[in-house]
Amino acid sequence: MTPDPVQPAPSWPPTRPAVGWQEVTLMRPSADAFLRAPNGGHPPGAGEAIFSGLDSALLRFVAEMYAVQLDQLAALLADWGEEGDESSGNVRRRVSRWRAAGYVETGQLSAGEPWIWGTRKGLDAFGIRVKLAKPSPRLLRHAHAVTELRLALQRTTALREGGAWWRGERSILAGQGYLPGVHPPDGEVHWPAGTASPWAGETWAVEVEISPKSVSRTVAIMQETLTQVGNYGEPGGSVNVPGLQPRYARLVYVCSAGAVRTVLSARAEVGSHLSTRIDVHDLPVPAHRQNALKRGWQA
């Protein structure tokens, strides 16, 4: 029997209230709201001149991600009210100050704009106590896509009106160190209780899939993620404990064209008791590529 063709992944989010990538220009995230999210606020030494509220918000964004490109940080600043070349120039000046103060490093790690990543001092400033490493060239495409997804989600009406916030893998693992055999998601979307959102009180796990894993490995990750009940690193945190609610209400896969078939096949195999909590979607268009080379880093 000829199998049914695999259908392309739909756009974000699940087939509930319609929220598409096409509306990203309609909403502007707020730097103030970003700072009010859990773990917000100013780093130690906030009296330094470089740490205005906006500086602190931007630097915190960098610290939470493994690495971001300069144009991505400029896009975030533009989302917060500065347009075009003004946001790009302002980001360059800010990053130069952060680098001189020892909070970030920069480098031309790939084609496109320079990359920016937090130093030990920069991570410690926001309580992100994880192993520090210079971004690996082989992981840059994935890091770029995760950042683009986060930026796109932060622009949607659903997240804005629901007061939802993103927690990245680095923050998930902060203080836990390396956990052998554990696969944390690339991010979490937290929907606070007490709002009008249809997802109020839920936490979603988000996986950005660029290169396909095997179907069996993907099934194992789906099962592990959706039966997780506690924080990563806690005793029994990854065990399905009867009577306890799972940590994640949904597992959202956001896939490249090359990875979607494997993810959909894994979802079909994982069993209906879990597959109904798994959504599969396309990456936003900017996440498919790193920008073409424009200019090197200039302090």
N, C-alpha and C positions, 0 to 999 in steps of 0.2 A: 504494500500500500504506500502510495506516495505521501510523504509527510506534508503537513500544511506549511506553507512558506512562513518564515519568521517575519513578523511585522516590525516595522521601524518603531523605535521607542518614541512615545509621545513627548510633548513638551512639558515642562514643569508647571504646576505641581500635580498631585494625584487628581483623578477625575472627580473632584468635589467642586468647591467654588473656583471659578475660572480665574487663574492668575498666570499670565503668560509673560515671556521675555519681552514681548513687544511693548509692554507698559513701563519699561524701566525708566524712560525719560519723564514719567508722570510724577514720580515721587523722589524727593531728595532726603536721604538719610541726614540725621542731625548728629553733629559731633557731641553735643551735650547729652543726647540720648545714649550715645555710645559710651560715654564716660559713666553714665548712671547704671549701665549694665553690671552684673556681678563681676567682681575683680577690677572695677574701674577705679578712677581716682588718679592721683599724681604719684609718681615714683619718689623714692627718697631723694632728697636734694631738690625738691620741687621749687625751692626759692631761687634756683639758678635761672638766669634770664632766658635760657633756651626753652624752659618748660612753661610756656603758656598752656592753657587748657587744650588748645588745638595741637600744639607740639606733643603734649602728653598723649593725646588720643592717637595721633599718627604713629608715634614711637611704640605705643602699646600694640597697635596693629602689626607692626613689623615684628615685635617680640613674639607675638602669638603665632606667626607663620614661620615656616622654616626659612623662607627667603621670598622677597618680592622684587619685581622689577620696578625701575623708577617710574615708568609710565603708568603702572598699576597704582602706585602711591599718588601720582598726580591725578589719576581718575578719581580716587577716593577724596582727595582734596576738592576736586571739581564738584563731586557729589555734595560736599559740605558748603558749596557756595562760591568757589573761585573758578573762573572759567578759562579754558583754552591755555594759551601760552603763559598766562599769569600763574595758573596752578603749577605748571611745569617748572617755571623759574623759582617759584616759592618753595617747591619741594626740594629742588637742588640746593638752595641756600640752607634750608632746614637740615637736610641730610649732611651737608658739609659741617654744620655746627655739631650735630650728633656724633659724627665721626671724630672731630677734633676733641670732643669731650669723652670719647672712648665708649660710647653706647652702641655703635654699629661699625661694621666693616662694609666695604663696597668693592665690587670688582666686575670686570667684563667676562662673565663666566660662559656666555653664549652669544649667539646673534641676538640683536635687539638691544634694548636699553640696558644699562648697568644693573646689577643685582645688589640688593641691600639685605643684610642679615644682622641679627642681634649678637653682640659680644656677651661674654659672661656678665659684665657690668650691666648691660642692657637688659638681659633676661632677669637677673637678680632684682633689678629695679621694680619689676612687676611680679615678683614671686614665682617666676617660671623656672623651677629648679630641675632642669633636665640636662642630659649629656649634651655638651656643646660640640658641634662639628661644623666645619665649613661645608656649605651645600655641595653635594655630590653632583657632578655633571650629568650622570645618568638619571638623576631624579628631578632635574630642573623642569622638564616638560610637565611632569605630574604636579610639582609645586606651583607652576604657573597656572595650570588648569584649576587647582583647588582655590587659588586666590581669585581667579576670574569668577568661579562659581559663587564664592562668598560675596564678592562685590555685587553680582547680579541678584542674589537673594536679598541682600540688604536694601536693594532698590524697589522691591515689590511691595505692593499695598498690603498684602497679607501679613508680611513680617512687621511692617511699620505699625499697622493698626492693631495687630495682636501683641505688640511689645516683645516679639521673639528676638532671641539673640543667638549668635554662633559661638560655639566653643570648639576650638581646633584640637587636633591630635596632641599638639605640644602641651596644651593646658590640661587635657585629659590625663596625660601621663606625668604631669608635674608632681615631683615628690615621690613617684613610684619607681623611677629608674627603669632599667631594661627588664621586661617581663617575658622570659622565654616561653614560647608556645602561645602567647596571647596576641590577638590581632585587634587592636583598637581601630575604630573607624577614623576616616579622615576628618570628620567633624561631627558635631551634634547641633541640632536646632532645638532650642528650649522654648516652649510655648508656656508662658506663665499662667497660672490659674487665675480665675476671677475676671477674665476678659470675655468679650463676645465672640472670640475666635472659635470656629468649630473644633480646633485642636487644643483648646486651653487645657493646661495641665499636662500635656504630652511632651515627651522628648523623642526626637527622631535621630537615628544614626544615619550618617551620610557617607557613602563610598563613591569616590571619583575613580572610574575605571578607564584607563587610557589604553594599556596593553592587556589583552585577555590572559587570565590565568586558566588552568584546566577547569573543566566543569566540576570535577570532584572537589578540588580545592575551593572553588567558589561556593559549592553546596556546604562545605564544612564551615566556611566563614559565615554564611547566612544562618546556619544552625547555632553557631556560637554566639553571634551577635543578638539574635532574637530570643535566646534563653538566658542572656546575661541578667542578673538581678541586682548586683551591687556595683560599687566603684571598682575600677581596674586596680588590681594589686591587693584588694581585700581578700581575706580567706573566704573561699567559696564564692567569690564574686562572679565567676564564669559558670556556675553550676545552676541548673534549673531546679529551684527549691519549691516543692509543692506549697501552695498557699501564699507565695510571694508574687507580687506583680513583676513582670519583666521590666527591665530598665527602659527599654525602647518600645514605644507603641508602634513605630514603623521603621523599616530599613529602606532608605532611598538610594538607589543606584543611579548615578549620572554618568553616562557612557559615551565613549567615542564610537564611531561607526564600526571600528574594528573589534570592539569589545562587547557590543550589545547582544550578539547572537549567543555567546557563551553565557552571559548573565541571564538571558531569557530561558536558555536551556536548563541552567541550574535552578532557576525559580520553579520550572515545571517539575523538577525532580525532588525538590525539598519537602514536598508534602503540603496538602491543602491547609493544614492547621497553621503553617507558617507562611505559605505563599501569599495568603490574603493580606499579609502585613508588609509585603515587599512591593515597592514601586520602582519602575525602570523608566528613565528619561534620557533625552539627548543632552549633551553638553551645550551650554550657551555658545553662540558662534565665536566670540573672542577667545574661548578656552581651547579651541582646536589648534591654535598656532601661537608661537612666540612671534613678536613683531620683528619685521625685517630690521637689519642694522641701520641705526640712525646716526648715532654719534657716541663717542666714547665718554667715559666719566670725566667731568671737569669739576675740580673742587671749587 
